[in-house]
Amino acid sequence: MSNFAQIASTINAEVYASFKLAVEIGKWPDGRKLSAEQKELCLQAMIAYELKHLPADQHTGYMGPQACESQSMEVPNILFSSKADTLH
């Protein structure tokens, strides 16, 4: 097990919530901006926590079964001037 994996496996719900908020707003609780590396590490730690403690439908990025339904929607074709033309 890597050092990161060992540390990530010890994250509790409070730390998870703190990381999640920091990623959502792009800042730490004290107002400092997250660097790209910090954001990436927080996301990795969040995902590790979610895999261990949360059901799949609560995981970051979960789209559910409706994700496959988008194929049946008609999308306007912006390449043509007629609104009657659609992509299928």
N, C-alpha and C positions, 0 to 999 in steps of 0.2 A: 504494500500500500504506500502510495506517495505521501510526502509530508503534507501536501495540500489536502489530500483525501482524509488523512488522519485528523487534521484541524477541522475540515468541513463536517466530519462526522460528529463533532462535539458541539455544533451550533444548536442553541436552544431557540424556542419560539420568540423570545424577546430580541435576540440578535438577528434572527431571520426577519422579523418585522422592521427592525432598524435598517437592515440592508435593503429591504424591499422599498421602503420609503425613500432612502437615499438614491436608489436607482430611478424611482419614479420622478423625483423632483430635481435630480442631478446635483444634490448638495448633501453634505453631512449635517447632522443636527446643529452644529455650531456655525453653519453657513458657508463653510469652505466648499468649493466646487470639487466634484469627483473628477479625477483624471480618467482618461480612457482605460488605463490599466486597472484602476480601482473599480470602475464600473464593470469591466469584464470579470474580475475576481469576485465581486459581489454577486453577479448573475450566476457564476459557476457555483458559488456557495449556496445560493438560493435554490438552484436546481437540485443540488445534492441533498439539501434539507427536504425539499418537496418529494423527491423519490423515496426517501426514508419515512416521512411522516404524513404525507397528504395523499388523498385519492387522486387518480389520474385526471379527473375533471377539474381539479384545483391547481394543476401544474401550470407554471408560466408558459404561455404560448398555446395552451390547449384551445382547440377550435371546435371540437365536438363533431358529431355526425353531420351537422348542417354544412360543414365545409365542402362536402361532396355535392351538395345540391346546387352550388353556384354554376355548375356546368349547364344546367337547364335554363338559366336566365338569358334573356335576349339583351345584348349590349349594343347601344347605338354605334354605328360605324362612322367615326369622325372623319374618315377619308373621303366621304361623299357628302354632297350638299343636301341630298334628300333625306329627310328624317324617317322615311319609310324603309330605307336600307338598314339592315341590322346584321351583325355577325352572329352566327349560331355556334 
